[in-house]
Amino acid sequence: MTNHEKLQRRLHKYLSIRPRTEHELVTYLTRLAKKPFFTWITNETIFETIEILKKRSIIDDIQFAKWWISDRAKLKPRSLSLIRYELMQKGISNEIVQEQSELSHDLDDITLPLLIERRLDKPQWTENRY
């Protein structure tokens, strides 16, 4: 198996778990390049790989931001400001974060009732707990 085939397999496994941002992929490839079997990976290889994946629409930060916002609204309801913070932590540019959060401005209207419901479902402490 050639080096490029090994890299393809690793990337396929990494990208099949969930969508990734460009920043996450650069970080992953940089860490991978420090491992003994992947020391042949250079910065040029990393950026060529990123460009190929962008052309194939496998890496798209705008689509990732849309997916992340909708996923958070459904599975882990959070406030819009926290979702913005999470996206910026994942390397999404401020412009994309602002654009996508404006498109989903009613997200707090959806997540707030879910958060309240989750809070009310928790058992309340009684005064005589001992």
C-alpha positions in Angstrom: 0.0 0.0 0.0 1.4 3.4 -1.0 1.7 6.4 1.3 -1.1 8.2 -0.5 -3.4 5.1 -0.1 -2.7 5.1 3.6 -3.5 8.8 3.8 -6.7 8.3 1.8 -7.8 5.6 4.2 -7.1 7.7 7.3 -8.9 10.7 5.8 -11.9 8.5 4.8 -12.2 7.2 8.3 -11.8 10.7 9.8 -14.3 12.3 7.5 -16.9 9.5 7.7 -17.5 10.2 11.4 -19.1 13.6 10.9 -18.6 16.7 8.7 -15.4 18.6 9.4 -14.2 22.2 9.0 -11.1 23.1 7.0 -9.4 24.1 10.2 -10.2 20.7 11.8 -8.7 18.9 8.8 -5.6 21.0 8.8 -5.1 20.3 12.5 -5.7 16.6 12.0 -3.2 16.4 9.1 -0.6 18.4 10.9 -0.8 16.0 13.9 -0.8 13.0 11.6 2.4 14.3 9.9 4.2 14.0 13.3 3.5 10.3 13.5 6.3 7.9 12.3 4.5 6.5 9.3 3.3 9.8 8.0 6.5 12.0 8.3 6.4 12.4 4.5 3.4 14.7 4.8 4.5 18.3 4.2 2.6 21.6 4.4 2.3 21.5 0.6 0.6 18.0 0.8 -1.8 19.3 3.4 -2.9 22.3 1.4 -3.2 20.2 -1.8 -5.3 17.7 0.0 -7.5 20.5 1.4 -8.0 22.0 -2.1 -8.9 18.6 -3.6 -11.5 18.1 -0.8 -12.9 21.6 -1.3 -13.3 21.0 -5.1 -15.2 17.8 -4.3 -17.4 19.7 -1.8 -16.3 17.3 1.0 -15.0 20.3 3.0 -17.3 23.3 3.1 -17.3 25.6 6.1 -20.7 27.2 5.2 -22.4 23.8 4.9 -20.7 22.7 8.1 -22.0 25.8 9.9 -25.6 25.1 8.7 -25.2 21.4 9.8 -23.8 22.3 13.2 -26.5 24.8 14.0 -29.4 22.5 13.0 -27.7 19.5 14.7 -27.4 21.5 17.9 -31.0 22.7 17.7 -32.2 19.1 17.4 -29.8 17.0 19.6 -28.2 19.4 22.1 -30.3 22.5 22.4 -28.0 25.4 23.2 -28.3 29.2 23.0 -27.3 30.8 19.7 -24.4 32.6 21.4 -23.0 29.3 22.6 -23.4 27.8 19.2 -21.5 30.8 17.6 -18.7 30.3 20.1 -18.5 26.6 19.2 -18.3 27.4 15.5 -15.5 29.9 16.1 -13.7 27.2 18.1 -13.9 24.9 15.1 -12.2 27.5 12.9 -15.2 28.9 11.1 -14.7 32.5 10.1 -16.6 35.3 11.8 -18.4 36.3 8.6 -19.7 32.8 8.1 -20.8 32.5 11.7 -22.6 35.8 11.5 -24.3 35.0 8.2 -25.5 31.6 9.4 -26.6 32.7 12.8 -28.7 35.5 11.1 -30.3 32.9 8.9 -31.3 30.9 12.0 -32.2 33.9 14.2 -35.3 32.0 15.5 -33.1 29.3 16.9 -33.4 30.6 20.5 -37.2 30.5 20.1 -36.9 26.7 19.3 -34.2 25.8 21.9 -35.5 27.8 24.8 -38.6 25.7 25.4 -36.5 22.5 25.1 -34.0 23.8 27.7 -36.8 24.8 30.0 -38.5 21.4 29.6 -35.2 19.6 30.3 -34.7 21.7 33.4 -38.2 21.0 34.7 -37.7 17.2 34.1 -34.8 17.1 36.5 -35.7 16.1 40.1 -35.9 19.0 42.5 -34.1 19.0 45.8 -36.2 18.8 48.9 -35.3 20.7 52.0 -35.0 17.5 54.0 -32.5 15.6 52.0 -30.6 14.0 54.9 
